Amino acid sequence: MKKVHRQLSRKKIRVYYIVAITITIFLGLASRKYGFLLFTFIAENAGDMLWATMVYFGFRFLFVHNRFATAIWLSFIFSFAIKFSQLYQADWINHIRGTLLGALILGKGFLFADLIHYSVGIVFAAFLDKQIIKGRLQ
């Protein structure tokens, strides 16, 4: 009986992370499409922060009952690896980056400031996640 309850709660929690991922993707795409409606600083940086936020929620979805730190560290490693991969400029990977999906996942060019944006997005997501989880437990 306890095992069934645990599986249901995992499924329920995963639904929350799917919703968080979906909202984050929507906000990220909207920040690109409607950036002219935002302050310039937000329009220029929100996409990268939200991308890293989505990565965090993705790792929380995959490792739902692991510690927050696991998702945080995996998010940093994954995001920074993607960013540093942009220093590699072979024709085959640039062809992938030339597609819409490739550009959204792999990005196009290395900017050191993006590492800061990713860090802010991951820390924000972890803070938000912890506050929501803490609020649900009380």
ZADO-1210 file (C-alpha; in nm, 4 decimals, padded with zeros to 6 digits):
<atoms>
<atom x="00.0000" y="00.0000" z="00.0000" code="MET" pos="1"/>
<atom x="00.2787" y="00.2412" z="00.0900" code="LYS" pos="2"/>
<atom x="00.4526" y="00.1715" z="-00.2436" code="LYS" pos="3"/>
<atom x="00.1364" y="00.2649" z="-00.4381" code="VAL" pos="4"/>
<atom x="00.1057" y="00.5903" z="-00.2400" code="HIS" pos="5"/>
<atom x="00.4718" y="00.6720" z="-00.3124" code="ARG" pos="6"/>
<atom x="00.4237" y="00.6088" z="-00.6860" code="GLN" pos="7"/>
<atom x="00.1172" y="00.8306" z="-00.6947" code="LEU" pos="8"/>
<atom x="00.2988" y="01.1117" z="-00.5219" code="SER" pos="9"/>
<atom x="00.5901" y="01.0784" z="-00.7668" code="ARG" pos="10"/>
<atom x="00.3463" y="01.1007" z="-01.0558" code="LYS" pos="11"/>
<atom x="00.1718" y="01.3983" z="-00.8999" code="LYS" pos="12"/>
<atom x="00.4990" y="01.5794" z="-00.8349" code="ILE" pos="13"/>
<atom x="00.6159" y="01.5062" z="-01.1902" code="ARG" pos="14"/>
<atom x="00.2986" y="01.6694" z="-01.3217" code="VAL" pos="15"/>
<atom x="00.3953" y="01.9875" z="-01.1344" code="TYR" pos="16"/>
<atom x="00.7380" y="01.9819" z="-01.2982" code="TYR" pos="17"/>
<atom x="00.5862" y="01.9265" z="-01.6438" code="ILE" pos="18"/>
<atom x="00.3646" y="02.2297" z="-01.5815" code="VAL" pos="19"/>
<atom x="00.6683" y="02.4301" z="-01.4622" code="ALA" pos="20"/>
<atom x="00.8660" y="02.3278" z="-01.7728" code="ILE" pos="21"/>
<atom x="00.5754" y="02.4187" z="-02.0018" code="THR" pos="22"/>
<atom x="00.5246" y="02.7593" z="-01.8393" code="ILE" pos="23"/>
<atom x="00.8980" y="02.8284" z="-01.8523" code="THR" pos="24"/>
<atom x="00.9169" y="02.7388" z="-02.2220" code="ILE" pos="25"/>
<atom x="00.6168" y="02.9599" z="-02.2933" code="PHE" pos="26"/>
<atom x="00.7722" y="03.2518" z="-02.1028" code="LEU" pos="27"/>
<atom x="01.1074" y="03.2024" z="-02.2772" code="GLY" pos="28"/>
<atom x="00.9551" y="03.2001" z="-02.6251" code="LEU" pos="29"/>
<atom x="00.7315" y="03.4952" z="-02.5363" code="ALA" pos="30"/>
<atom x="01.0341" y="03.6915" z="-02.4118" code="SER" pos="31"/>
<atom x="01.1886" y="03.6485" z="-02.7575" code="ARG" pos="32"/>
<atom x="00.8753" y="03.7218" z="-02.9580" code="LYS" pos="33"/>
<atom x="00.7428" y="04.0090" z="-02.7457" code="TYR" pos="34"/>
<atom x="01.0734" y="04.1422" z="-02.6179" code="GLY" pos="35"/>
<atom x="00.9875" y="04.4853" z="-02.7538" code="PHE" pos="36"/>
<atom x="00.7234" y="04.5111" z="-02.4783" code="LEU" pos="37"/>
<atom x="00.9798" y="04.4489" z="-02.2037" code="LEU" pos="38"/>
<atom x="01.2582" y="04.6580" z="-02.0583" code="PHE" pos="39"/>
<atom x="01.5659" y="04.6137" z="-02.2768" code="THR" pos="40"/>
<atom x="01.7689" y="04.4447" z="-02.0020" code="PHE" pos="41"/>
<atom x="01.4939" y="04.1887" z="-01.9409" code="ILE" pos="42"/>
<atom x="01.4334" y="04.1283" z="-02.3111" code="ALA" pos="43"/>
<atom x="01.8041" y="04.0662" z="-02.3757" code="GLU" pos="44"/>
<atom x="01.8636" y="03.8342" z="-02.0790" code="ASN" pos="45"/>
<atom x="01.5360" y="03.6601" z="-01.9923" code="ALA" pos="46"/>
<atom x="01.5697" y="03.3893" z="-02.2559" code="GLY" pos="47"/>
<atom x="01.8967" y="03.2555" z="-02.1160" code="ASP" pos="48"/>
<atom x="01.7749" y="03.2710" z="-01.7575" code="MET" pos="49"/>
<atom x="01.4515" y="03.0930" z="-01.8468" code="LEU" pos="50"/>
<atom x="01.6386" y="02.8310" z="-02.0503" code="TRP" pos="51"/>
<atom x="01.8450" y="02.7412" z="-01.7424" code="ALA" pos="52"/>
<atom x="01.5290" y="02.7490" z="-01.5294" code="THR" pos="53"/>
<atom x="01.3741" y="02.4946" z="-01.7655" code="MET" pos="54"/>
<atom x="01.6865" y="02.2773" z="-01.7420" code="VAL" pos="55"/>
<atom x="01.6575" y="02.2804" z="-01.3608" code="TYR" pos="56"/>
<atom x="01.2897" y="02.1809" z="-01.3708" code="PHE" pos="57"/>
<atom x="01.3792" y="01.9075" z="-01.6204" code="GLY" pos="58"/>
<atom x="01.6322" y="01.7572" z="-01.3826" code="PHE" pos="59"/>
<atom x="01.3835" y="01.7831" z="-01.0944" code="ARG" pos="60"/>
<atom x="01.1341" y="01.5957" z="-01.3134" code="PHE" pos="61"/>
<atom x="01.3876" y="01.3205" z="-01.3836" code="LEU" pos="62"/>
<atom x="01.5177" y="01.2954" z="-01.0269" code="PHE" pos="63"/>
<atom x="01.2013" y="01.3900" z="-00.8407" code="VAL" pos="64"/>
<atom x="01.2915" y="01.2412" z="-00.5035" code="HIS" pos="65"/>
<atom x="01.6590" y="01.3328" z="-00.5006" code="ASN" pos="66"/>
<atom x="01.7887" y="01.6311" z="-00.3107" code="ARG" pos="67"/>
<atom x="01.7556" y="01.9803" z="-00.4538" code="PHE" pos="68"/>
<atom x="02.1352" y="01.9946" z="-00.4724" code="ALA" pos="69"/>
<atom x="02.1384" y="01.7104" z="-00.7256" code="THR" pos="70"/>
<atom x="01.9220" y="01.9057" z="-00.9689" code="ALA" pos="71"/>
<atom x="02.1180" y="02.2248" z="-00.9041" code="ILE" pos="72"/>
<atom x="02.4564" y="02.0655" z="-00.9762" code="TRP" pos="73"/>
<atom x="02.3315" y="01.8748" z="-01.2802" code="LEU" pos="74"/>
<atom x="02.1735" y="02.1953" z="-01.4142" code="SER" pos="75"/>
<atom x="02.5000" y="02.3854" z="-01.3760" code="PHE" pos="76"/>
<atom x="02.7039" y="02.1076" z="-01.5379" code="ILE" pos="77"/>
<atom x="02.4618" y="02.0644" z="-01.8284" code="PHE" pos="78"/>
<atom x="02.4102" y="02.4372" z="-01.8919" code="SER" pos="79"/>
<atom x="02.7782" y="02.5240" z="-01.8713" code="PHE" pos="80"/>
<atom x="02.8694" y="02.2270" z="-02.0947" code="ALA" pos="81"/>
<atom x="02.6235" y="02.3472" z="-02.3581" code="ILE" pos="82"/>
<atom x="02.7637" y="02.7000" z="-02.3330" code="LYS" pos="83"/>
<atom x="03.1256" y="02.5869" z="-02.3599" code="PHE" pos="84"/>
<atom x="03.0331" y="02.3613" z="-02.6531" code="SER" pos="85"/>
<atom x="02.9671" y="02.6832" z="-02.8435" code="GLN" pos="86"/>
<atom x="03.3424" y="02.7368" z="-02.8592" code="LEU" pos="87"/>
<atom x="03.3520" y="02.4327" z="-03.0886" code="TYR" pos="88"/>
<atom x="03.2682" y="02.5515" z="-03.4392" code="GLN" pos="89"/>
<atom x="03.2767" y="02.2459" z="-03.6685" code="ALA" pos="90"/>
<atom x="03.0538" y="02.2538" z="-03.9759" code="ASP" pos="91"/>
<atom x="02.8336" y="01.9632" z="-03.8642" code="TRP" pos="92"/>
<atom x="02.7403" y="02.1200" z="-03.5294" code="ILE" pos="93"/>
<atom x="02.6978" y="02.4656" z="-03.6819" code="ASN" pos="94"/>
<atom x="02.4531" y="02.3080" z="-03.9262" code="HIS" pos="95"/>
<atom x="02.2518" y="02.1781" z="-03.6270" code="ILE" pos="96"/>
<atom x="02.2756" y="02.5198" z="-03.4592" code="ARG" pos="97"/>
<atom x="02.1366" y="02.6687" z="-03.7812" code="GLY" pos="98"/>
<atom x="01.8021" y="02.4973" z="-03.7231" code="THR" pos="99"/>
<atom x="01.5413" y="02.6453" z="-03.4890" code="LEU" pos="100"/>
<atom x="01.5516" y="02.3519" z="-03.2471" code="LEU" pos="101"/>
<atom x="01.9318" y="02.3352" z="-03.2603" code="GLY" pos="102"/>
<atom x="01.9588" y="02.7067" z="-03.1857" code="ALA" pos="103"/>
<atom x="01.7128" y="02.6804" z="-02.8952" code="LEU" pos="104"/>
<atom x="01.8992" y="02.3882" z="-02.7385" code="ILE" pos="105"/>
<atom x="02.2632" y="02.4531" z="-02.8297" code="LEU" pos="106"/>
<atom x="02.2655" y="02.8289" z="-02.8776" code="GLY" pos="107"/>
<atom x="02.4824" y="02.9969" z="-03.1349" code="LYS" pos="108"/>
<atom x="02.7716" y="03.1845" z="-02.9805" code="GLY" pos="109"/>
<atom x="02.9715" y="03.1866" z="-02.6608" code="PHE" pos="110"/>
<atom x="02.9202" y="03.4850" z="-02.4322" code="LEU" pos="111"/>
<atom x="03.0646" y="03.4766" z="-02.0820" code="PHE" pos="112"/>
<atom x="02.7682" y="03.6806" z="-01.9538" code="ALA" pos="113"/>
<atom x="02.5386" y="03.3898" z="-02.0439" code="ASP" pos="114"/>
<atom x="02.7050" y="03.1822" z="-01.7712" code="LEU" pos="115"/>
<atom x="02.5869" y="03.4453" z="-01.5233" code="ILE" pos="116"/>
<atom x="02.2369" y="03.4398" z="-01.6744" code="HIS" pos="117"/>
<atom x="02.2278" y="03.0603" z="-01.6483" code="TYR" pos="118"/>
<atom x="02.3423" y="03.0783" z="-01.2861" code="SER" pos="119"/>
<atom x="02.0701" y="03.3282" z="-01.1990" code="VAL" pos="120"/>
<atom x="01.8068" y="03.1136" z="-01.3728" code="GLY" pos="121"/>
<atom x="01.9119" y="02.7971" z="-01.1897" code="ILE" pos="122"/>
<atom x="01.9302" y="02.9647" z="-00.8490" code="VAL" pos="123"/>
<atom x="01.5939" y="03.1349" z="-00.9075" code="PHE" pos="124"/>
<atom x="01.4321" y="02.8049" z="-01.0099" code="ALA" pos="125"/>
<atom x="01.5750" y="02.6212" z="-00.7094" code="ALA" pos="126"/>
<atom x="01.4591" y="02.8978" z="-00.4738" code="PHE" pos="127"/>
<atom x="01.1102" y="02.8996" z="-00.6268" code="LEU" pos="128"/>
<atom x="01.0944" y="02.5207" z="-00.6192" code="ASP" pos="129"/>
<atom x="01.2018" y="02.5015" z="-00.2563" code="LYS" pos="130"/>
<atom x="00.9499" y="02.7699" z="-00.1527" code="GLN" pos="131"/>
<atom x="00.6650" y="02.5919" z="-00.3298" code="ILE" pos="132"/>
<atom x="00.7608" y="02.2539" z="-00.1846" code="ILE" pos="133"/>
<atom x="00.8033" y="02.4052" z="00.1617" code="LYS" pos="134"/>
<atom x="00.4622" y="02.5750" z="00.1337" code="GLY" pos="135"/>
<atom x="00.2973" y="02.2484" z="00.0293" code="ARG" pos="136"/>
<atom x="00.4448" y="02.0631" z="00.3257" code="LEU" pos="137"/>
<atom x="00.3145" y="02.3083" z="00.5836" code="GLN" pos="138"/>
</atoms>
